Structure formats: C-alpha cells, structure tokens
Amino acid sequence: MEREIFTSIIRVEHLYKSFNGEPVLQDISFTLAPGENLIILGKSGAGKSVLLKCITGLLEPDSGKRVLFNQLLDELDEDSLNVLKKRIGFVFQGSALYDSMSLRENLMFHLNRSSIRFTARDKDARVEEILDKLGLLNAIDKMPAELSGGMRKRAGLARALVLRPEIILYDEPTTGLDPATSREISELILRIQRIYQTSSVIVTHDMSCARATSNRMLILEKGSFIAEGTYANLRDNPVKAVQDFFIN
C-alpha cells in the first residue's frame, strides 16, 4: 500500500511541559519533513527525552499542539491513538529488549501483538530480513545478555523496525558506545533512512552522531530551542551556547 503524502510528518506547536512546577519544555515548536533525519541536540537534562515522550503520547504536555500524520493527538480516542502509535518506532537508550526472550522471540513478540495478521512464514521472513540488514542474523537465537553493547543497540533498532514504521524516534542511540561502534550505529541510521524511507527524530548530545546523520539540527538549551540549521550552519553560529557544542 502506498504511503500518504504529507508536507510534514510531525508538527509541534507551542508545547510546554513541567514537573512539580519546574519547567522542562518551554514554547517548543518544530516540524519534521518526510524522509528527514532531524537532530535535537542538547546536554543531559535539557529535556530531549521528555520531548520524545510528549511527541508519542507517552507523556501529556501541559499545553501545545502535537500533529502526527495530519492528526491532532488531543482529538484522537484511545483506539485511534493506538493505531497511530503503530506507525512510530521508538529506539530506547537501553534497547528495551526482554531479557527472558531470544532476539528472535523479542521481534516475534511485537509482530504477534500487531493488528496486522501475519502467517508464521511471513513473520519468520520479516524477522530474518530485518536482522540480516542489521548484521544480526547469526545472533537470532541469542539472549540479550549474550549480545555486546553494539549488538544490543542494533537489536533495539531491529525491534523498532520490525513493524516497518514510518517515523523512528531515537533516544541517544550512541550513548555508552566506543567511537568505532558509535560510527557503526550512525551508519545504520543512514542506511535505515535510505532503505525504509523513514522520517526520524534523533535526540543526542553526541556531535559525531549529529554530524553523520543529520539533515537538519535543532539545539535545545534549558527546555527551549536556541538555534536551527544544518551542521555547517550551526558550526559557524557565533552564539556561545551553540559554539559550546562544537568545541573539541
């Protein structure tokens, strides 16, 4: 089935979120274009992960609009919201694998919960295709504890991809990895964008990942966006809070 055509896949307008009276996100507005990798760059505690959770409905903002696939989240009933969420893949920092299940079983679990009815053969083919593209086919029957840090990150990508989402949200995809493995994950993000034509929001404080994967970047500082542009644009931005990210 052909995908719908949108001018923006995600549109967020004037979003605010606080916890116990302390503001975390303040007047956040942005769009995500079809096929775009958008980096949200910020230091730890800037509000990046909270923003991702607000986008998907895992957290409710205090105010503001969230429009995904031209649908206003606040107007959707629970069933409609659940249908929309199936079009979104979320790559968690910790990979979100079930420790008691093999890699194959982790991916099968999500296929089994899908509203789409797959045959057993189709499920096997889908799981093997995703793992093969991510270089994990030989690890298909391994348990999460048997995977290296880089393999676990790739397994988290596979988990998000198995239902072929149109949007992927990455929460610090290279955190805790050595430089070589971080480059490998960044290359995988680009390969996923190319093969599956995904639109992605990638939150990170890793400048190497941001440089490698971004089409556009937003810098989040103390809950507000302070700059927007390409990596090259922002590298030349004279504002000190922006330049702090580019100092080696």
Secondary structure, DSSP 4 states (H G I P E B T S, - for coil): -PPPP-S-SEEEEEEEEEETTEEEEEEEEEEE-TT-EEEEEE-TTSSHHHHHHHHHTSS--SEEEEEETTEEGGG--HHHHHHHHTTEEEE-TTTT--TTS-HHHHHHHHHHHSSS---HHHHHHHHHHHHHHTT-GGGTT--GGGS-HHHHHHHHHHHHHTT--SEEEEESTTTT--HHHHHHHHHHHHHHHHHH--EEEEEES-HHHHHHH-SEEEEEETTEEEEEE-HHHHHT---HHHHTTT--
